[in-house]
Amino acid sequence: MKNSLEEFTNTLKDFQSVLRTTKFGSKNDFLDRKNSTPITHVKEQALSAELSYLYSNYSTLLILPHIHINTFSSLHPKLHIFGKGSAMTKKNNPWKNGKVVIAHSFNASAKKIWADTTQEQTPIYVSDLEGNFLQLTSSINMFFKLLIELCKSYNFNRDKEPKCGSETNLWDLHREKIVSPYFANSIKDLVPQEDIFIITAVFTLD
């Protein structure tokens, strides 16, 4: 039986392959990281084996419909300065309780998606407005398997998409009436029945 890291490496290869069949995102998304430009700071971070592998081997900036996968650099606290002179500053720390923000939902709710670096297989969580953590998947491997199904859900329904330039509400209806149910049905054998609603909401709905 494959261990969790071996499974994860295979899932990432499958994910990269599926991305090549999609028309969203960029051709530069999720490329193999060149050996000439390694991330030297990976070893300095308190990352799980899966996250270390992910950031050491792939360029991770990726925008899919409703899911934005963050870059390695986003794991570092940043100082944002607004205005000039007596500027207002704000610190953004993506780390909390042994978890780190690796993605967020790209919709009205904009839920943060956290990877737990303290547990085996790197479980994935979402946080609500109050900052409470709700487990989304039991492993980061499953999270990427769900991303594969998300890509397929859009790919297999291209013929039902509104015409290019259509009003936003038509695209919203397409996602709600076509893509979301297709995605929910495609993951029913991957995750527990009781988790399908929250996963579908985070991956496809506002």
TAPE-V435132 format. One record per residue. N is the residue number from 0. RES is the residue in one small letter. OMEGA is omega in whole degrees, -180 to 180 (NA if undefined). NEAR is the number of other C-alpha atoms within 8 Angstrom. Layout:
# TAPE-V435132
N|RES|OMEGA|NEAR / N|RES|OMEGA|NEAR
This chain:
# TAPE-V435132
0|m|-179|2 / 1|k|174|5 / 2|n|-172|6 / 3|s|-179|8 / 4|l|177|9 / 5|e|177|8 / 6|e|-178|10 / 7|f|180|11 / 8|t|179|9 / 9|n|179|8 / 10|t|179|11 / 11|l|176|9 / 12|k|178|8 / 13|d|180|9 / 14|f|179|12 / 15|q|179|10 / 16|s|179|8 / 17|v|179|11 / 18|l|-179|8 / 19|r|-180|7 / 20|t|-178|7 / 21|t|179|9 / 22|k|175|4 / 23|f|-177|7 / 24|g|-177|9 / 25|s|178|6 / 26|k|178|5 / 27|n|-179|5 / 28|d|171|10 / 29|f|175|10 / 30|l|172|9 / 31|d|179|7 / 32|r|-178|10 / 33|k|179|7 / 34|n|-178|5 / 35|s|-180|4 / 36|t|-179|6 / 37|p|174|8 / 38|i|-175|7 / 39|t|-176|6 / 40|h|-178|6 / 41|v|-177|10 / 42|k|-179|8 / 43|e|-178|6 / 44|q|178|6 / 45|a|-176|6 / 46|l|174|11 / 47|s|179|12 / 48|a|-179|7 / 49|e|-180|12 / 50|l|177|10 / 51|s|179|11 / 52|y|-179|9 / 53|l|-175|9 / 54|y|178|12 / 55|s|-171|10 / 56|n|-177|9 / 57|y|168|10 / 58|s|-162|11 / 59|t|177|13 / 60|l|-175|10 / 61|l|178|11 / 62|i|174|10 / 63|l|175|9 / 64|p|175|8 / 65|h|175|12 / 66|i|178|11 / 67|h|179|13 / 68|i|-174|12 / 69|n|176|12 / 70|t|177|10 / 71|f|-177|8 / 72|s|-179|5 / 73|s|177|10 / 74|l|-178|12 / 75|h|174|8 / 76|p|-178|9 / 77|k|176|8 / 78|l|180|8 / 79|h|-180|8 / 80|i|-179|8 / 81|f|177|7 / 82|g|-179|7 / 83|k|179|5 / 84|g|179|4 / 85|s|-173|5 / 86|a|174|8 / 87|m|-178|7 / 88|t|180|8 / 89|k|177|7 / 90|k|179|8 / 91|n|-180|8 / 92|n|-177|9 / 93|p|-179|10 / 94|w|178|9 / 95|k|176|7 / 96|n|179|4 / 97|g|180|8 / 98|k|-179|11 / 99|v|-180|12 / 100|v|178|13 / 101|i|-179|12 / 102|a|171|11 / 103|h|178|13 / 104|s|-174|14 / 105|f|-178|11 / 106|n|-176|8 / 107|a|-178|5 / 108|s|179|7 / 109|a|-180|8 / 110|k|174|11 / 111|k|180|10 / 112|i|-171|13 / 113|w|172|13 / 114|a|179|13 / 115|d|-176|12 / 116|t|-176|13 / 117|t|-177|9 / 118|q|178|8 / 119|e|179|7 / 120|q|173|12 / 121|t|176|15 / 122|p|-178|14 / 123|i|-178|15 / 124|y|166|13 / 125|v|178|12 / 126|s|179|13 / 127|d|-177|9 / 128|l|179|5 / 129|e|179|5 / 130|g|177|6 / 131|n|-180|7 / 132|f|176|8 / 133|l|-177|8 / 134|q|-180|9 / 135|l|176|11 / 136|t|-178|11 / 137|s|-179|10 / 138|s|175|10 / 139|i|176|14 / 140|n|179|11 / 141|m|178|9 / 142|f|180|10 / 143|f|173|11 / 144|k|178|10 / 145|l|176|9 / 146|l|176|9 / 147|i|180|11 / 148|e|176|11 / 149|l|178|10 / 150|c|-180|11 / 151|k|-179|9 / 152|s|175|13 / 153|y|-177|9 / 154|n|-175|9 / 155|f|180|7 / 156|n|179|10 / 157|r|-177|7 / 158|d|-179|5 / 159|k|-178|6 / 160|e|172|8 / 161|p|179|8 / 162|k|179|5 / 163|c|-179|4 / 164|g|179|4 / 165|s|-180|8 / 166|e|-176|6 / 167|t|-177|6 / 168|n|178|6 / 169|l|177|9 / 170|w|177|11 / 171|d|179|8 / 172|l|178|9 / 173|h|179|12 / 174|r|-176|11 / 175|e|-173|11 / 176|k|-175|8 / 177|i|-173|10 / 178|v|-176|13 / 179|s|177|13 / 180|p|179|9 / 181|y|179|9 / 182|f|-179|12 / 183|a|180|11 / 184|n|-176|7 / 185|s|-177|9 / 186|i|-174|11 / 187|k|178|10 / 188|d|-179|6 / 189|l|-174|5 / 190|v|178|9 / 191|p|-178|8 / 192|q|-176|6 / 193|e|-180|5 / 194|d|-174|9 / 195|i|-177|12 / 196|f|-177|8 / 197|i|179|8 / 198|i|179|9 / 199|t|180|12 / 200|a|-178|9 / 201|v|-174|11 / 202|f|-170|10 / 203|t|-172|12 / 204|l|175|11 / 205|d|NA|7
